[in-house]
Amino acid sequence: MIRLHQLLALVAFATLAQAGQSATRCGSSLVNEGAWPIEVEESCGPPDYVAEYPTTTIPGLGVVQTVEHWYYNPGPQRFIRRMVFRNGTLARVDDLGYGFHVSDSPSCDLNTLRHARTEYELIARCGEPESRRVEWQFPSSQRHAKSWQTRQAVLVQEWLYDFSDNQFRQVVRLRNGQVVDIASRPSR
């Protein structure tokens, strides 16, 4: 009976140790948080789409910190993965819902915009927007359990699409690469 308890304790300890280091499977390889981009590409192949954003700039020096979103679209039977790199280090992996077939000739309309969920899906289905706005916003401080939570900047983008057959332009709002809103804007 004591050995059974020891074995269960060992299994629990191993599980907790593994939970501290998150790993993602790419084919027969595992990619751990903290991996270099080249290690991820060697294990998972080239990404379907890469978006890079500066997070910190210093006047006279330029960009000193970046965030990259690497998207992998395995098709409609599996989830899209977004690998987030901070300054060349894999920080986290997000599953973003089922993938999709990418057309050789993207065709975009209002209905396509309304069903897109990520910046990658917008680019794959609708192409580049006519114009973009990008800014970093800091959420308001919240007091929780008598300690201040760390505030993380949020990437907020607005992409403007202009469809020739519609009198309204469409502004797609994204937060951290995910579509959160679509609004119409009159054409001139």
Residue pairs with C-beta under 8 A, 6 or more apart in sequence:
21 32
21 33
22 32
22 33
22 92
22 93
23 30
23 31
23 32
23 33
24 30
24 31
24 32
24 81
24 83
24 93
25 31
26 40
26 43
26 44
26 45
27 43
27 44
29 42
29 43
29 44
30 43
31 39
31 40
31 43
31 44
31 83
31 90
31 93
32 90
33 90
33 91
33 92
33 93
34 89
34 90
35 89
35 90
36 88
36 89
36 90
37 68
37 70
37 85
37 88
37 90
40 70
40 83
40 90
41 47
44 72
44 83
45 72
47 70
47 71
47 72
47 83
48 71
48 72
48 73
48 102
48 120
48 124
49 70
49 71
49 73
49 119
49 120
49 123
49 124
50 68
50 69
50 70
50 71
51 68
51 69
51 71
51 119
51 120
51 177
52 66
52 67
52 68
52 69
53 66
53 67
53 68
53 69
53 134
53 155
54 63
54 65
54 66
55 65
55 66
55 67
55 86
55 136
55 153
56 63
56 64
56 65
57 63
57 64
58 64
65 86
65 87
66 85
66 86
66 87
66 88
67 84
67 85
67 86
67 155
68 84
68 85
69 82
69 83
69 84
69 119
69 120
69 177
70 82
70 83
70 84
70 85
71 80
71 81
71 82
71 118
71 120
72 80
72 81
72 82
72 83
73 80
73 99
73 100
73 102
73 120
73 124
74 80
74 81
74 99
75 99
75 100
75 101
76 98
76 99
76 100
76 101
77 98
77 99
78 98
78 99
79 95
79 96
79 97
79 98
79 99
80 95
80 96
80 97
80 98
80 99
80 118
80 120
80 121
81 93
81 94
81 95
81 96
82 93
82 94
82 96
82 118
82 120
82 177
83 90
83 92
83 93
84 90
84 91
84 92
84 93
84 94
85 91
96 117
96 118
96 178
97 117
100 121
100 124
100 125
102 124
103 125
106 124
106 125
106 126
106 127
107 125
108 125
108 126
108 127
108 161
108 163
109 163
110 163
110 166
110 170
112 125
112 126
113 122
113 126
113 161
113 170
113 172
113 182
114 182
116 122
116 125
116 126
116 172
116 179
117 178
117 179
118 174
118 177
118 178
118 179
119 157
119 174
119 177
119 178
119 179
120 177
121 179
122 129
122 159
122 172
122 179
126 161
129 159
129 160
129 161
129 172
130 160
130 161
130 162
130 169
131 159
131 160
132 157
132 158
132 159
132 160
133 157
133 158
134 155
134 156
134 157
135 156
135 157
136 153
136 154
136 155
136 156
137 153
137 154
137 156
138 151
138 153
138 154
139 151
139 152
139 154
141 148
141 149
141 151
142 148
142 149
154 175
154 176
155 174
155 175
155 176
155 177
156 173
156 174
156 175
157 173
157 174
158 171
158 172
158 173
158 174
159 171
159 172
159 174
160 169
160 170
160 171
160 172
160 185
161 169
161 170
161 171
161 172
162 169
162 170
162 187
163 169
163 170
166 187
167 186
167 187
168 184
168 185
168 186
168 187
169 184
169 185
169 186
169 187
170 182
170 183
170 184
170 185
171 182
171 183
171 184
171 185
172 179
172 181
172 182
173 179
173 180
173 181
173 182
173 183
174 180
